């Protein structure tokens, strides 16, 4: 999976990130083209990854 902005750009800057000891992951991104922000959350227990805001992926 490759992350991209909903505007189609792959130029993403990591704004914040957190990887607590429980194995979960939290990342916030900002698009360098349009300025939209979005987040990625990964739940280590369910192995589910959620994208929100202006963040999407190209499913590759």
C-alpha distance matrix in Angstrom:
0.0 3.8 6.5 9.6 13.0 14.5 16.9 14.3 14.4 11.9 14.8 14.2 16.6 16.4 19.5 19.7 18.1 19.6 19.1 22.2 23.7 22.8 19.3 17.6 15.6 16.3 15.0 16.3 15.4 17.6 17.1 19.4 20.3 21.3 21.4 19.5 18.3 15.7 14.6 12.1 13.9 13.2 16.2 17.0 19.6 17.8 14.3 13.2 10.8 12.3 11.6 15.0 17.1 15.9 12.2 9.7 6.3 6.5 5.0 4.7
3.8 0.0 3.8 6.6 10.3 12.4 14.2 11.5 11.0 8.2 11.1 10.8 13.6 13.9 17.2 18.1 17.1 19.3 19.4 22.8 24.7 24.2 20.8 18.9 16.2 16.2 14.1 14.8 13.1 14.8 13.8 15.8 16.7 18.1 18.4 16.9 16.0 14.1 13.7 11.9 14.6 14.7 18.1 19.2 22.2 20.6 17.2 15.8 12.7 13.5 11.8 14.6 16.0 14.1 10.6 8.6 5.5 5.8 6.7 6.2
6.5 3.8 0.0 3.8 7.1 9.6 11.7 9.8 9.1 6.7 9.2 8.1 10.9 11.3 14.2 15.3 14.9 17.4 18.1 21.5 23.9 23.4 20.3 17.9 14.9 14.0 11.6 11.6 9.6 11.3 10.6 13.1 14.1 15.0 15.0 13.3 12.3 10.4 10.3 9.3 12.6 13.6 17.2 18.9 21.9 20.4 17.3 15.4 11.9 11.6 9.2 11.4 12.4 10.5 7.0 5.9 4.4 6.7 8.5 9.4
9.6 6.6 3.8 0.0 3.8 6.5 8.0 6.2 5.7 4.5 7.3 7.0 10.6 12.0 14.5 16.3 16.8 19.6 20.9 24.3 27.0 26.5 23.6 20.9 17.7 16.3 13.4 12.3 9.6 10.0 8.2 10.8 11.0 11.7 12.3 10.8 10.8 9.8 11.1 11.3 14.9 16.5 20.1 22.2 25.1 23.4 20.6 18.2 14.6 13.6 10.4 11.6 11.4 8.5 6.0 5.3 5.2 7.0 10.1 11.2
13.0 10.3 7.1 3.8 0.0 3.8 5.2 5.4 5.3 6.4 7.9 7.3 10.6 12.3 13.9 16.2 17.3 20.3 22.2 25.3 28.3 27.8 25.2 22.2 19.0 16.9 13.9 11.9 9.0 8.3 6.2 9.3 8.9 8.6 9.3 7.4 8.2 8.0 10.5 11.9 15.6 17.9 21.4 23.9 26.6 24.9 22.5 19.8 16.1 14.2 10.6 10.4 9.1 5.6 4.8 5.7 7.6 9.8 12.9 14.6
14.5 12.4 9.6 6.5 3.8 0.0 3.8 5.3 7.4 9.4 11.3 11.1 14.2 15.7 16.9 19.0 20.1 22.9 24.7 27.6 30.6 29.7 27.2 24.0 21.1 19.0 16.4 14.3 11.9 11.1 9.1 12.1 10.9 9.6 10.8 8.4 9.7 9.4 12.1 13.5 16.9 19.3 22.5 25.3 27.6 25.5 23.4 20.3 17.0 14.6 11.0 10.2 8.7 5.3 5.8 5.8 8.3 10.1 13.2 15.5
16.9 14.2 11.7 8.0 5.2 3.8 0.0 3.8 5.8 9.1 10.4 11.3 14.4 16.8 18.0 20.6 22.2 25.2 27.3 30.4 33.4 32.8 30.3 27.2 24.1 21.8 18.9 16.4 13.5 11.7 8.7 10.7 8.4 7.3 9.8 8.5 11.1 11.9 15.0 16.7 20.3 22.7 26.0 28.7 31.2 29.2 27.0 24.0 20.5 18.3 14.6 13.7 11.6 7.9 9.0 9.3 11.1 12.0 15.6 17.3
14.3 11.5 9.8 6.2 5.4 5.3 3.8 0.0 3.8 6.7 9.2 10.7 14.3 16.7 18.7 21.2 22.3 25.3 26.9 30.2 33.0 32.4 29.6 26.8 23.7 21.9 19.0 17.1 14.0 12.9 9.7 11.4 9.4 9.8 12.2 11.2 13.1 13.3 15.8 16.7 20.3 22.2 25.6 28.0 30.5 28.5 25.9 23.2 19.8 18.2 14.8 14.9 13.6 10.0 9.6 8.7 9.1 9.2 12.9 14.2
14.4 11.0 9.1 5.7 5.3 7.4 5.8 3.8 0.0 3.8 5.5 7.7 11.3 14.1 16.3 19.1 20.3 23.7 25.4 28.9 31.7 31.6 28.7 26.1 22.7 20.9 17.6 15.7 12.2 10.7 7.3 8.2 6.9 8.5 10.6 10.5 12.2 12.9 15.2 16.3 20.0 22.0 25.6 27.7 30.6 29.0 26.2 23.8 20.3 18.9 15.5 15.7 14.3 10.6 10.0 10.0 10.2 10.6 14.3 14.9
11.9 8.2 6.7 4.5 6.4 9.4 9.1 6.7 3.8 0.0 3.8 5.8 9.5 12.0 14.8 17.3 18.1 21.3 22.7 26.3 29.0 29.1 26.0 23.7 20.3 18.9 15.6 14.3 10.9 10.5 7.8 8.7 9.0 11.1 12.2 12.1 12.7 12.8 14.3 14.7 18.3 19.8 23.6 25.3 28.4 27.1 24.0 22.0 18.5 17.8 14.7 15.6 15.0 11.7 10.0 9.8 9.1 9.7 12.9 12.9
14.8 11.1 9.2 7.3 7.9 11.3 10.4 9.2 5.5 3.8 0.0 3.8 6.8 10.1 12.7 15.6 17.0 20.5 22.4 26.0 28.9 29.4 26.5 24.2 20.6 18.8 15.2 13.5 9.8 8.6 6.0 5.5 6.9 9.7 10.3 11.2 11.8 12.8 14.5 15.5 19.2 21.0 24.8 26.5 29.8 28.8 25.9 24.0 20.3 19.5 16.3 16.8 15.6 12.5 11.3 12.3 12.3 13.4 16.5 16.4
14.2 10.8 8.1 7.0 7.3 11.1 11.3 10.7 7.7 5.8 3.8 0.0 3.8 6.6 9.1 11.9 13.3 16.9 18.9 22.5 25.5 26.0 23.3 20.9 17.2 15.2 11.5 9.7 6.1 5.6 4.6 5.8 8.4 10.1 9.3 9.6 9.1 9.8 11.1 12.3 15.9 18.0 21.7 23.6 26.9 26.2 23.4 21.5 17.8 16.8 13.7 14.1 13.2 10.7 9.3 11.1 11.7 13.7 16.4 16.7
16.6 13.6 10.9 10.6 10.6 14.2 14.4 14.3 11.3 9.5 6.8 3.8 0.0 3.8 6.1 9.2 11.1 14.8 17.3 20.7 23.9 24.8 22.5 20.2 16.4 14.2 10.4 8.5 5.4 5.2 6.3 6.6 10.2 11.7 9.8 10.6 9.4 10.5 11.3 12.7 15.9 18.2 21.8 23.5 26.9 26.7 24.1 22.5 18.8 18.0 15.2 15.3 14.4 12.6 11.5 13.9 14.7 17.1 19.4 19.7
16.4 13.9 11.3 12.0 12.3 15.7 16.8 16.7 14.1 12.0 10.1 6.6 3.8 0.0 3.8 5.7 7.3 11.0 13.5 17.0 20.2 21.2 19.0 16.8 13.0 10.8 7.1 6.0 4.5 6.5 9.0 10.2 13.7 14.6 12.2 12.1 9.7 9.9 9.5 10.5 13.2 15.4 18.9 20.4 23.9 24.0 21.6 20.2 16.7 16.1 13.9 14.3 14.1 13.2 11.7 14.3 15.2 18.0 19.6 20.1
19.5 17.2 14.2 14.5 13.9 16.9 18.0 18.7 16.3 14.8 12.7 9.1 6.1 3.8 0.0 3.8 7.1 10.7 13.9 16.8 20.4 21.4 19.9 17.4 13.8 10.9 7.6 5.4 5.2 6.5 9.9 11.1 14.5 14.7 11.6 11.6 8.9 9.7 9.5 11.5 13.8 16.5 19.6 21.5 24.8 25.1 23.1 21.6 18.2 17.1 14.9 14.4 13.7 13.5 12.8 16.0 17.6 20.7 22.4 23.3
19.7 18.1 15.3 16.3 16.2 19.0 20.6 21.2 19.1 17.3 15.6 11.9 9.2 5.7 3.8 0.0 3.8 7.0 10.5 13.2 16.7 17.9 16.6 14.3 11.0 8.1 5.7 5.2 7.2 9.6 13.2 14.7 18.1 18.1 15.0 14.4 11.1 10.8 9.3 10.5 11.9 14.3 17.1 18.8 22.0 22.7 20.9 19.8 16.8 16.0 14.6 14.5 14.6 15.2 14.1 17.1 18.6 21.9 23.0 23.9
18.1 17.1 14.9 16.8 17.3 20.1 22.2 22.3 20.3 18.1 17.0 13.3 11.1 7.3 7.1 3.8 0.0 3.8 6.9 9.9 13.3 14.5 13.0 10.9 7.6 5.5 4.3 6.3 8.9 12.2 15.4 17.2 20.5 20.7 17.8 16.8 13.3 12.0 9.5 9.4 9.9 11.6 14.2 15.4 18.7 19.8 17.9 17.3 14.6 14.5 14.0 14.7 15.7 16.5 14.7 17.1 18.1 21.4 21.9 22.6
19.6 19.3 17.4 19.6 20.3 22.9 25.2 25.3 23.7 21.3 20.5 16.9 14.8 11.0 10.7 7.0 3.8 0.0 3.8 6.1 9.7 11.0 10.1 8.4 6.0 5.1 6.4 9.2 12.3 15.7 18.9 20.9 24.2 24.2 21.3 20.0 16.3 14.6 11.5 10.6 9.7 10.7 12.4 13.2 16.3 17.9 16.5 16.4 14.4 14.8 15.2 16.2 17.7 19.1 17.2 19.3 20.2 23.5 23.4 24.3
19.1 19.4 18.1 20.9 22.2 24.7 27.3 26.9 25.4 22.7 22.4 18.9 17.3 13.5 13.9 10.5 6.9 3.8 0.0 3.8 6.6 8.1 6.7 6.1 4.8 6.5 8.6 12.1 15.0 18.6 21.5 23.5 26.7 27.0 24.3 22.8 19.2 17.0 13.6 11.8 10.1 9.6 10.8 10.6 13.8 15.9 14.4 15.1 13.8 15.1 16.2 17.8 20.0 21.4 19.0 20.5 20.8 23.8 23.2 23.8
22.2 22.8 21.5 24.3 25.3 27.6 30.4 30.2 28.9 26.3 26.0 22.5 20.7 17.0 16.8 13.2 9.9 6.1 3.8 0.0 3.8 5.5 6.1 6.3 7.0 8.7 11.6 14.9 18.1 21.6 24.7 26.9 30.0 30.0 27.2 25.6 21.8 19.6 16.0 14.3 11.9 11.2 11.0 10.6 13.0 15.7 15.1 16.1 15.5 16.8 18.4 19.8 22.1 24.0 21.8 23.3 23.8 26.9 26.1 26.9
23.7 24.7 23.9 27.0 28.3 30.6 33.4 33.0 31.7 29.0 28.9 25.5 23.9 20.2 20.4 16.7 13.3 9.7 6.6 3.8 0.0 3.8 5.3 7.5 9.5 12.0 15.0 18.4 21.5 25.1 28.1 30.2 33.3 33.5 30.8 29.1 25.4 22.9 19.3 17.2 14.5 12.9 12.0 10.4 12.3 15.6 15.2 17.0 17.1 19.0 21.0 22.8 25.4 27.2 24.8 25.9 26.1 28.9 27.7 28.2
22.8 24.2 23.4 26.5 27.8 29.7 32.8 32.4 31.6 29.1 29.4 26.0 24.8 21.2 21.4 17.9 14.5 11.0 8.1 5.5 3.8 0.0 3.8 5.7 8.9 11.6 15.1 18.5 21.7 25.4 28.3 30.8 33.6 33.5 31.0 28.8 25.2 22.3 18.6 16.2 12.9 11.0 9.1 7.5 8.8 12.2 12.4 14.2 15.0 16.9 19.4 21.3 24.2 26.3 23.9 24.8 25.0 27.9 26.3 27.2
19.3 20.8 20.3 23.6 25.2 27.2 30.3 29.6 28.7 26.0 26.5 23.3 22.5 19.0 19.9 16.6 13.0 10.1 6.7 6.1 5.3 3.8 0.0 3.8 6.6 10.1 13.2 16.9 19.7 23.5 26.0 28.5 31.2 31.4 29.1 27.0 23.5 20.6 16.8 14.0 11.1 8.5 7.5 5.3 8.1 10.9 10.0 12.0 12.4 14.8 17.3 19.7 22.7 24.4 21.6 22.1 21.9 24.6 23.0 23.6
17.6 18.9 17.9 20.9 22.2 24.0 27.2 26.8 26.1 23.7 24.2 20.9 20.2 16.8 17.4 14.3 10.9 8.4 6.1 6.3 7.5 5.7 3.8 0.0 3.8 6.9 10.3 13.8 16.8 20.5 23.1 25.9 28.5 28.3 26.0 23.7 20.2 17.1 13.4 10.6 7.5 5.5 4.9 5.0 8.0 9.9 9.0 9.8 9.7 11.5 13.9 16.0 19.0 20.9 18.3 19.1 19.4 22.3 21.0 22.1
15.6 16.2 14.9 17.7 19.0 21.1 24.1 23.7 22.7 20.3 20.6 17.2 16.4 13.0 13.8 11.0 7.6 6.0 4.8 7.0 9.5 8.9 6.6 3.8 0.0 3.8 6.7 10.3 13.1 16.9 19.5 22.1 24.8 24.8 22.5 20.4 16.9 14.1 10.4 7.8 5.6 5.0 6.9 7.9 11.2 12.3 10.6 10.6 9.0 10.4 11.8 13.9 16.5 18.0 15.4 16.5 16.9 20.0 19.2 20.2
16.3 16.2 14.0 16.3 16.9 19.0 21.8 21.9 20.9 18.9 18.8 15.2 14.2 10.8 10.9 8.1 5.5 5.1 6.5 8.7 12.0 11.6 10.1 6.9 3.8 0.0 3.8 7.0 10.3 13.9 16.8 19.6 22.3 21.9 19.3 17.3 13.6 11.0 7.4 5.9 4.7 6.6 9.0 11.1 14.0 14.7 13.2 12.2 9.9 9.8 10.3 11.5 13.6 15.3 13.1 15.0 16.1 19.6 19.4 20.9
15.0 14.1 11.6 13.4 13.9 16.4 18.9 19.0 17.6 15.6 15.2 11.5 10.4 7.1 7.6 5.7 4.3 6.4 8.6 11.6 15.0 15.1 13.2 10.3 6.7 3.8 0.0 3.8 6.6 10.4 13.3 15.8 18.6 18.5 16.0 14.3 10.7 8.6 5.6 5.2 6.5 8.9 12.1 14.1 17.3 17.5 15.6 14.2 11.1 10.6 9.7 10.7 12.0 12.9 10.8 13.1 14.3 17.7 18.2 19.5
16.3 14.8 11.6 12.3 11.9 14.3 16.4 17.1 15.7 14.3 13.5 9.7 8.5 6.0 5.4 5.2 6.3 9.2 12.1 14.9 18.4 18.5 16.9 13.8 10.3 7.0 3.8 0.0 3.8 7.1 10.3 13.0 15.7 15.2 12.5 10.8 7.2 5.8 4.3 6.4 8.8 11.9 15.1 17.5 20.5 20.4 18.6 16.6 13.3 11.8 9.8 9.5 9.7 10.3 9.1 12.2 14.2 17.7 18.9 20.4
15.4 13.1 9.6 9.6 9.0 11.9 13.5 14.0 12.2 10.9 9.8 6.1 5.4 4.5 5.2 7.2 8.9 12.3 15.0 18.1 21.5 21.7 19.7 16.8 13.1 10.3 6.6 3.8 0.0 3.8 6.7 9.4 12.1 12.0 9.6 8.4 5.6 5.4 6.0 8.1 11.4 14.3 17.8 20.1 23.2 22.7 20.5 18.5 14.8 13.3 10.5 10.3 9.6 8.8 7.7 10.8 12.6 15.8 17.7 18.9
17.6 14.8 11.3 10.0 8.3 11.1 11.7 12.9 10.7 10.5 8.6 5.6 5.2 6.5 6.5 9.6 12.2 15.7 18.6 21.6 25.1 25.4 23.5 20.5 16.9 13.9 10.4 7.1 3.8 0.0 3.8 6.3 8.9 8.6 5.9 5.7 4.4 6.6 8.8 11.5 14.9 17.9 21.4 23.8 26.8 26.2 24.1 21.8 18.1 16.2 13.0 12.0 10.1 8.4 8.6 11.9 14.0 16.9 19.4 20.6
17.1 13.8 10.6 8.2 6.2 9.1 8.7 9.7 7.3 7.8 6.0 4.6 6.3 9.0 9.9 13.2 15.4 18.9 21.5 24.7 28.1 28.3 26.0 23.1 19.5 16.8 13.3 10.3 6.7 3.8 0.0 3.8 5.4 5.8 4.8 5.4 6.3 8.5 11.2 13.5 17.2 19.9 23.5 25.9 29.0 28.0 25.6 23.2 19.4 17.6 14.1 13.2 11.2 8.3 8.6 11.2 12.9 15.2 18.2 19.3
19.4 15.8 13.1 10.8 9.3 12.1 10.7 11.4 8.2 8.7 5.5 5.8 6.6 10.2 11.1 14.7 17.2 20.9 23.5 26.9 30.2 30.8 28.5 25.9 22.1 19.6 15.8 13.0 9.4 6.3 3.8 0.0 3.8 6.1 5.8 8.2 9.6 12.1 14.6 16.8 20.4 23.0 26.7 28.8 32.0 31.2 28.7 26.5 22.8 21.2 17.7 17.0 14.9 12.0 12.3 14.6 15.8 17.5 20.8 21.3
20.3 16.7 14.1 11.0 8.9 10.9 8.4 9.4 6.9 9.0 6.9 8.4 10.2 13.7 14.5 18.1 20.5 24.2 26.7 30.0 33.3 33.6 31.2 28.5 24.8 22.3 18.6 15.7 12.1 8.9 5.4 3.8 0.0 3.8 6.0 8.3 10.9 13.5 16.5 18.7 22.5 25.1 28.8 31.1 34.1 32.9 30.4 28.0 24.2 22.4 18.7 17.8 15.3 11.9 12.9 14.7 16.0 17.2 20.8 21.5
21.3 18.1 15.0 11.7 8.6 9.6 7.3 9.8 8.5 11.1 9.7 10.1 11.7 14.6 14.7 18.1 20.7 24.2 27.0 30.0 33.5 33.5 31.4 28.3 24.8 21.9 18.5 15.2 12.0 8.6 5.8 6.1 3.8 0.0 3.8 5.7 9.1 12.0 15.5 18.2 21.8 24.8 28.3 30.9 33.7 32.4 30.3 27.5 23.8 21.5 17.7 16.1 13.0 9.9 11.9 14.1 16.2 17.8 21.3 22.6
21.4 18.4 15.0 12.3 9.3 10.8 9.8 12.2 10.6 12.2 10.3 9.3 9.8 12.2 11.6 15.0 17.8 21.3 24.3 27.2 30.8 31.0 29.1 26.0 22.5 19.3 16.0 12.5 9.6 5.9 4.8 5.8 6.0 3.8 0.0 3.8 6.5 9.9 13.3 16.4 19.8 23.0 26.4 29.1 31.9 30.9 28.9 26.3 22.6 20.2 16.6 14.7 11.6 9.2 11.2 14.2 16.7 19.0 22.1 23.6
19.5 16.9 13.3 10.8 7.4 8.4 8.5 11.2 10.5 12.1 11.2 9.6 10.6 12.1 11.6 14.4 16.8 20.0 22.8 25.6 29.1 28.8 27.0 23.7 20.4 17.3 14.3 10.8 8.4 5.7 5.4 8.2 8.3 5.7 3.8 0.0 3.8 6.9 10.5 13.7 17.1 20.4 23.6 26.5 29.1 27.9 26.1 23.2 19.6 16.9 13.3 11.1 7.9 5.6 8.2 11.4 14.4 17.0 19.9 21.8
18.3 16.0 12.3 10.8 8.2 9.7 11.1 13.1 12.2 12.7 11.8 9.1 9.4 9.7 8.9 11.1 13.3 16.3 19.2 21.8 25.4 25.2 23.5 20.2 16.9 13.6 10.7 7.2 5.6 4.4 6.3 9.6 10.9 9.1 6.5 3.8 0.0 3.8 7.1 10.6 13.7 17.1 20.3 23.2 25.8 24.9 23.2 20.5 16.9 14.3 10.9 8.8 6.2 5.4 7.0 10.7 13.8 17.0 19.3 21.2
15.7 14.1 10.4 9.8 8.0 9.4 11.9 13.3 12.9 12.8 12.8 9.8 10.5 9.9 9.7 10.8 12.0 14.6 17.0 19.6 22.9 22.3 20.6 17.1 14.1 11.0 8.6 5.8 5.4 6.6 8.5 12.1 13.5 12.0 9.9 6.9 3.8 0.0 3.8 7.1 10.2 13.7 16.7 19.8 22.3 21.2 19.6 16.7 13.2 10.5 7.3 5.5 4.2 4.7 4.7 8.4 11.5 15.1 16.8 19.0
14.6 13.7 10.3 11.1 10.5 12.1 15.0 15.8 15.2 14.3 14.5 11.1 11.3 9.5 9.5 9.3 9.5 11.5 13.6 16.0 19.3 18.6 16.8 13.4 10.4 7.4 5.6 4.3 6.0 8.8 11.2 14.6 16.5 15.5 13.3 10.5 7.1 3.8 0.0 3.8 6.6 10.1 13.2 16.2 18.7 17.9 16.3 13.8 10.4 8.1 5.8 5.3 6.5 7.9 6.4 9.3 11.7 15.5 16.4 18.5
12.1 11.9 9.3 11.3 11.9 13.5 16.7 16.7 16.3 14.7 15.5 12.3 12.7 10.5 11.5 10.5 9.4 10.6 11.8 14.3 17.2 16.2 14.0 10.6 7.8 5.9 5.2 6.4 8.1 11.5 13.5 16.8 18.7 18.2 16.4 13.7 10.6 7.1 3.8 0.0 3.8 6.7 10.1 12.8 15.6 14.7 12.8 10.5 7.0 5.7 4.7 6.7 9.2 10.4 7.7 9.2 10.6 14.2 14.4 16.4
13.9 14.6 12.6 14.9 15.6 16.9 20.3 20.3 20.0 18.3 19.2 15.9 15.9 13.2 13.8 11.9 9.9 9.7 10.1 11.9 14.5 12.9 11.1 7.5 5.6 4.7 6.5 8.8 11.4 14.9 17.2 20.4 22.5 21.8 19.8 17.1 13.7 10.2 6.6 3.8 0.0 3.8 6.6 9.7 12.1 11.6 10.2 8.2 5.6 5.2 6.6 8.6 11.7 13.6 11.2 12.3 13.4 16.9 16.3 18.3
13.2 14.7 13.6 16.5 17.9 19.3 22.7 22.2 22.0 19.8 21.0 18.0 18.2 15.4 16.5 14.3 11.6 10.7 9.6 11.2 12.9 11.0 8.5 5.5 5.0 6.6 8.9 11.9 14.3 17.9 19.9 23.0 25.1 24.8 23.0 20.4 17.1 13.7 10.1 6.7 3.8 0.0 3.8 6.2 9.0 8.6 6.8 5.8 4.3 6.4 8.9 11.7 15.1 16.7 13.8 14.0 14.3 17.3 15.9 17.6
16.2 18.1 17.2 20.1 21.4 22.5 26.0 25.6 25.6 23.6 24.8 21.7 21.8 18.9 19.6 17.1 14.2 12.4 10.8 11.0 12.0 9.1 7.5 4.9 6.9 9.0 12.1 15.1 17.8 21.4 23.5 26.7 28.8 28.3 26.4 23.6 20.3 16.7 13.2 10.1 6.6 3.8 0.0 3.8 5.5 5.7 5.4 5.4 6.4 8.4 11.7 14.1 17.6 19.8 17.1 17.2 17.5 20.4 18.6 20.3
17.0 19.2 18.9 22.2 23.9 25.3 28.7 28.0 27.7 25.3 26.5 23.6 23.5 20.4 21.5 18.8 15.4 13.2 10.6 10.6 10.4 7.5 5.3 5.0 7.9 11.1 14.1 17.5 20.1 23.8 25.9 28.8 31.1 30.9 29.1 26.5 23.2 19.8 16.2 12.8 9.7 6.2 3.8 0.0 3.8 5.7 4.9 7.3 8.9 11.7 14.9 17.6 21.1 22.9 20.0 19.8 19.6 22.1 19.9 21.1
19.6 22.2 21.9 25.1 26.6 27.6 31.2 30.5 30.6 28.4 29.8 26.9 26.9 23.9 24.8 22.0 18.7 16.3 13.8 13.0 12.3 8.8 8.1 8.0 11.2 14.0 17.3 20.5 23.2 26.8 29.0 32.0 34.1 33.7 31.9 29.1 25.8 22.3 18.7 15.6 12.1 9.0 5.5 3.8 0.0 3.8 5.7 8.0 10.8 13.3 16.9 19.4 23.0 25.1 22.4 22.1 22.0 24.4 21.9 23.4
17.8 20.6 20.4 23.4 24.9 25.5 29.2 28.5 29.0 27.1 28.8 26.2 26.7 24.0 25.1 22.7 19.8 17.9 15.9 15.7 15.6 12.2 10.9 9.9 12.3 14.7 17.5 20.4 22.7 26.2 28.0 31.2 32.9 32.4 30.9 27.9 24.9 21.2 17.9 14.7 11.6 8.6 5.7 5.7 3.8 0.0 3.8 5.3 8.8 11.2 15.0 17.6 21.4 23.4 20.7 20.0 19.8 22.0 19.4 21.1
14.3 17.2 17.3 20.6 22.5 23.4 27.0 25.9 26.2 24.0 25.9 23.4 24.1 21.6 23.1 20.9 17.9 16.5 14.4 15.1 15.2 12.4 10.0 9.0 10.6 13.2 15.6 18.6 20.5 24.1 25.6 28.7 30.4 30.3 28.9 26.1 23.2 19.6 16.3 12.8 10.2 6.8 5.4 4.9 5.7 3.8 0.0 3.8 6.6 10.0 13.4 16.6 20.3 21.8 18.7 17.7 17.0 19.0 16.4 17.8
13.2 15.8 15.4 18.2 19.8 20.3 24.0 23.2 23.8 22.0 24.0 21.5 22.5 20.2 21.6 19.8 17.3 16.4 15.1 16.1 17.0 14.2 12.0 9.8 10.6 12.2 14.2 16.6 18.5 21.8 23.2 26.5 28.0 27.5 26.3 23.2 20.5 16.7 13.8 10.5 8.2 5.8 5.4 7.3 8.0 5.3 3.8 0.0 3.8 6.5 10.1 13.2 16.9 18.6 15.7 14.7 14.5 16.9 14.5 16.6
10.8 12.7 11.9 14.6 16.1 17.0 20.5 19.8 20.3 18.5 20.3 17.8 18.8 16.7 18.2 16.8 14.6 14.4 13.8 15.5 17.1 15.0 12.4 9.7 9.0 9.9 11.1 13.3 14.8 18.1 19.4 22.8 24.2 23.8 22.6 19.6 16.9 13.2 10.4 7.0 5.6 4.3 6.4 8.9 10.8 8.8 6.6 3.8 0.0 3.8 6.8 10.2 13.8 15.2 12.1 11.4 11.4 14.2 12.5 14.7
12.3 13.5 11.6 13.6 14.2 14.6 18.3 18.2 18.9 17.8 19.5 16.8 18.0 16.1 17.1 16.0 14.5 14.8 15.1 16.8 19.0 16.9 14.8 11.5 10.4 9.8 10.6 11.8 13.3 16.2 17.6 21.2 22.4 21.5 20.2 16.9 14.3 10.5 8.1 5.7 5.2 6.4 8.4 11.7 13.3 11.2 10.0 6.5 3.8 0.0 3.8 6.6 10.4 12.2 9.7 9.5 10.8 14.0 13.1 15.9
11.6 11.8 9.2 10.4 10.6 11.0 14.6 14.8 15.5 14.7 16.3 13.7 15.2 13.9 14.9 14.6 14.0 15.2 16.2 18.4 21.0 19.4 17.3 13.9 11.8 10.3 9.7 9.8 10.5 13.0 14.1 17.7 18.7 17.7 16.6 13.3 10.9 7.3 5.8 4.7 6.6 8.9 11.7 14.9 16.9 15.0 13.4 10.1 6.8 3.8 0.0 3.8 7.2 8.5 6.0 6.3 8.5 12.1 12.2 15.1
15.0 14.6 11.4 11.6 10.4 10.2 13.7 14.9 15.7 15.6 16.8 14.1 15.3 14.3 14.4 14.5 14.7 16.2 17.8 19.8 22.8 21.3 19.7 16.0 13.9 11.5 10.7 9.5 10.3 12.0 13.2 17.0 17.8 16.1 14.7 11.1 8.8 5.5 5.3 6.7 8.6 11.7 14.1 17.6 19.4 17.6 16.6 13.2 10.2 6.6 3.8 0.0 3.8 6.4 5.7 7.5 10.8 14.3 15.1 18.1
17.1 16.0 12.4 11.4 9.1 8.7 11.6 13.6 14.3 15.0 15.6 13.2 14.4 14.1 13.7 14.6 15.7 17.7 20.0 22.1 25.4 24.2 22.7 19.0 16.5 13.6 12.0 9.7 9.6 10.1 11.2 14.9 15.3 13.0 11.6 7.9 6.2 4.2 6.5 9.2 11.7 15.1 17.6 21.1 23.0 21.4 20.3 16.9 13.8 10.4 7.2 3.8 0.0 3.8 5.5 8.4 12.0 15.4 17.0 19.9
15.9 14.1 10.5 8.5 5.6 5.3 7.9 10.0 10.6 11.7 12.5 10.7 12.6 13.2 13.5 15.2 16.5 19.1 21.4 24.0 27.2 26.3 24.4 20.9 18.0 15.3 12.9 10.3 8.8 8.4 8.3 12.0 11.9 9.9 9.2 5.6 5.4 4.7 7.9 10.4 13.6 16.7 19.8 22.9 25.1 23.4 21.8 18.6 15.2 12.2 8.5 6.4 3.8 0.0 3.8 6.7 10.3 13.3 15.6 18.2
12.2 10.6 7.0 6.0 4.8 5.8 9.0 9.6 10.0 10.0 11.3 9.3 11.5 11.7 12.8 14.1 14.7 17.2 19.0 21.8 24.8 23.9 21.6 18.3 15.4 13.1 10.8 9.1 7.7 8.6 8.6 12.3 12.9 11.9 11.2 8.2 7.0 4.7 6.4 7.7 11.2 13.8 17.1 20.0 22.4 20.7 18.7 15.7 12.1 9.7 6.0 5.7 5.5 3.8 0.0 3.8 7.1 10.5 12.5 14.9
9.7 8.6 5.9 5.3 5.7 5.8 9.3 8.7 10.0 9.8 12.3 11.1 13.9 14.3 16.0 17.1 17.1 19.3 20.5 23.3 25.9 24.8 22.1 19.1 16.5 15.0 13.1 12.2 10.8 11.9 11.2 14.6 14.7 14.1 14.2 11.4 10.7 8.4 9.3 9.2 12.3 14.0 17.2 19.8 22.1 20.0 17.7 14.7 11.4 9.5 6.3 7.5 8.4 6.7 3.8 0.0 3.8 7.1 9.0 11.7
6.3 5.5 4.4 5.2 7.6 8.3 11.1 9.1 10.2 9.1 12.3 11.7 14.7 15.2 17.6 18.6 18.1 20.2 20.8 23.8 26.1 25.0 21.9 19.4 16.9 16.1 14.3 14.2 12.6 14.0 12.9 15.8 16.0 16.2 16.7 14.4 13.8 11.5 11.7 10.6 13.4 14.3 17.5 19.6 22.0 19.8 17.0 14.5 11.4 10.8 8.5 10.8 12.0 10.3 7.1 3.8 0.0 3.8 5.6 7.9
6.5 5.8 6.7 7.0 9.8 10.1 12.0 9.2 10.6 9.7 13.4 13.7 17.1 18.0 20.7 21.9 21.4 23.5 23.8 26.9 28.9 27.9 24.6 22.3 20.0 19.6 17.7 17.7 15.8 16.9 15.2 17.5 17.2 17.8 19.0 17.0 17.0 15.1 15.5 14.2 16.9 17.3 20.4 22.1 24.4 22.0 19.0 16.9 14.2 14.0 12.1 14.3 15.4 13.3 10.5 7.1 3.8 0.0 3.8 5.6
5.0 6.7 8.5 10.1 12.9 13.2 15.6 12.9 14.3 12.9 16.5 16.4 19.4 19.6 22.4 23.0 21.9 23.4 23.2 26.1 27.7 26.3 23.0 21.0 19.2 19.4 18.2 18.9 17.7 19.4 18.2 20.8 20.8 21.3 22.1 19.9 19.3 16.8 16.4 14.4 16.3 15.9 18.6 19.9 21.9 19.4 16.4 14.5 12.5 13.1 12.2 15.1 17.0 15.6 12.5 9.0 5.6 3.8 0.0 3.8
4.7 6.2 9.4 11.2 14.6 15.5 17.3 14.2 14.9 12.9 16.4 16.7 19.7 20.1 23.3 23.9 22.6 24.3 23.8 26.9 28.2 27.2 23.6 22.1 20.2 20.9 19.5 20.4 18.9 20.6 19.3 21.3 21.5 22.6 23.6 21.8 21.2 19.0 18.5 16.4 18.3 17.6 20.3 21.1 23.4 21.1 17.8 16.6 14.7 15.9 15.1 18.1 19.9 18.2 14.9 11.7 7.9 5.6 3.8 0.0
